[in-house]
Amino acid sequence: MKVALYARVSTIDQNPEMQKKSLVEKAQREGWEYEYFEEKESTRKTRPIKYALYQRLLDKEFDAVCVWKIDRWARSTQELSREITTLFEKGAKFISLTDNIDLSSASGKLQFNIISAFAQFERDLISERTKEGLKRSNKRPGRPKGRKDSKSINRPKSSYYKGWIKRKSNTV
């Protein structure tokens, strides 16, 4: 069986080595042919490696995808449910190591839905706590406003921009 091993961390400060070690050990124990994929510093909307892998799974380049934990694959219950359902329809298996889920059975599908609901609940709690903490400290999310944010400041143009203008005027 050809399996895609997928690891993801949310920030550059986190280390995916623990996930990688567990995934590779599982693949070797099972005798799988595998390819390892790693996503670093991901957000809900920026996971290019995952999206490319997902497409390859749909194109049947792999028989299965193996993740360390369900929440490493998807960031919401809706995303997880939609993608896992689509993978099943295409004949691809989904394996989660720490959740120990076999999604080919009725009880495995029930377990999957319960775990994904708890994962969404945990994510919502973290979001609520973060927002409450920011509110109490009177901080706004995002970077602080700086001098570059003022529209009245006339900043010097970059060398690249000046060169582009010069080249453009020479071609006219």
Order of alpha helices (4+ residues) and beta strands (2+ residues): beta-alpha-beta-alpha-beta-alpha-beta-beta-alpha-alpha
